[in-house]
């Protein structure tokens, strides 16, 4: 064991001043030395703690508050290196007008400590004359000498500026979020895990027809709620209740609500539950879309389509009908025209009327006809035409221009009646002239009636196109505005719950936007003619596959493409792409991640007559009982919760528009194969 000693040697001298002895003594000072070492260690520890403490601390001495001590954290805050011996008024003059000197004076005089939480100080921390806001937690305590008299002040400052500003940003973000939700044109509200309503906006209360009681009313603010068949929905079976209980998103469940005044409204709710890190439901957000007008539009569209179909049937049965573009190129013929001309539709479509020109009419006659049509006027007259076998026939003809929004023709509808017999009789049997004139007048009257019907058909069709465009625009415009507001929230907010709720709102809006686009696609498919051109099949498929390969749902799917383009294939490119995009998107959507080796195969071959194309996958498959129903409008498989039930209907309509067929081969759990045959519309 080590010892510390104090050794002392004292010389002893005689009378002649010579040293005769040495007095030697040894004192044990081990305990004293150990105490000194311990004190020094503790002093160094204190200095390290003091100098490098994460908060500001120091001592101000005297009534003028002169710095006696200040640690590194404080020096860094005020951007100074040497302040000892200087007063706080000299170092921080800007604090005097903020009352800090008065507070220090009070503590010094009264001996009472002072504390403040998140006190705002305006300091020139950069020493450049620029004052900035600093928030501090402050503690001031009196410092006393050995006699107990106050001779200074201990100061402790904790910089909480970042915490305060962060809280303010969060509060501002929450305020903006609430203001956004409040002013959204779409009804929106949220519930807690028990279903109590927490937040709702003006649109929601307007839709409900009443103000719900926050924290008390549950599930929704509806007075009464029914399913599409008009049967009441039990309280705990409402869409929001199911979303909270089962933790799943509810989509495409149309309901009918009844307001307190008895008014009923068609609604498409979209409740989306919120889950915590353990997968437990913590609440839900519901977006309510008022589809009352949309339902009326659908009914009106169905009625108009029925009327148009009836008009078309009547014309096809009673007349010879041809439709051309503005240049006179044939884009549609009915069976009656094919019979009398002896040409097939494929031989006629894409040609002009010179294919049946008999050479009977003069150039002046044809010129007058076109001048009349270009003025947007109806032309009436008789044509002598030549059939494929060289025989001639006479047609009583009405050509009606269809005008665009500028009043210029964009296509012509030609309605004809076969008057060959009457013309031959007129030329060969003069004796029956009077009878022929009577028959001719009767036909004129009938033609006039059909012309009137045709005008009404043209007007109805034009109004329908404008109506569909107007409805889609009116519906999509507010959706675009909402998406813009949502993007603003996503940029400003850092709250996970806020971002998750905004993400749910965006998904709902994108779904409605897709539904509107499907309606437009269906309308355009039925009202626009074919634009035939050469289609590079493999290139078209690869472009579509490339556009979906990197989406989340396509991850892990192997795309296999094998196309044998033996002969050039001609069809309508836009409609061809519509078919492929819908089928490929469906194949990706109804895959399941549990299956290994997921794939999507596209195989096909072309020849002079047709394209045969097969699209196969090993997804969830389709029960044989639904193979015919899946092509019906708005039909959705019972096991699915996504989709509008509109895509496959559009696919089938488009395939038939391209003179083709489609069939499905599928089993549950095995996958599905769609086989498409399209006619080669080569010129």
Buried (B, 14 or more C-beta within 10 A) or exposed (E): EEEBEEEEEEEEEEEEEEEEEEEEEEEEBEEEBEEEEEEEEEEEEEEEEBBEBEBBBBBBBEBBBBBBBBBEBBBEBBEBEEBEEBBBBEBBEEBEEBEBBEBBBEBBEEEEEBEEEBBEBEBBBEEEEEEEEBBBBBBBBBBEEEEEEBBBBBBBBBBBBEEBEEEEEBEEBEEBBEEBBBEBEBBBBBBBBEBBBEBBBBBBBEBBBBEBEEEEBBBBBBBEBBEEEEEEBEEEEBBBBBBBBEBBBBBBBEBBBBBEEEEEBBBBBBBBBBEEEEEEBEBBBBBBBBBBEBBEBBEEBEEBBEBBEEBEEEBBEEBBBBBBBBEBBBBBBBEBBBEBBBBEBBBBBBBBBEBBBBEEBEEEEEEEBEEBBEEEEBBBBBBBBBBEEEEBBBBBBBBBBBBEEEEEBEBBBBBBBBBBEBBEBBEEEEEEEEEBEEBBEEBEEBBEEBBEBBEEBBEBBBEBBEBBEEBBEEBBEEBEEBBEBBEEBEEBBEBEBBEEBBEBBBBBBEBBBEBBEBBBBBBBBBEBBBEBEEBBBBEBBBEBBEEBEEEEEBEEBEBEBEBEBEBEBBBBBBBBBBBBBBBBBBBBBBBEEEBEEBBBBBBBBBEEEBBBBBBBBBBBBBBEEBBEBBBEBEBBBEEEEEBBBBBBBBBBBBBEBBBBEBEBBBEEEBBBBBBBBBBBBBE
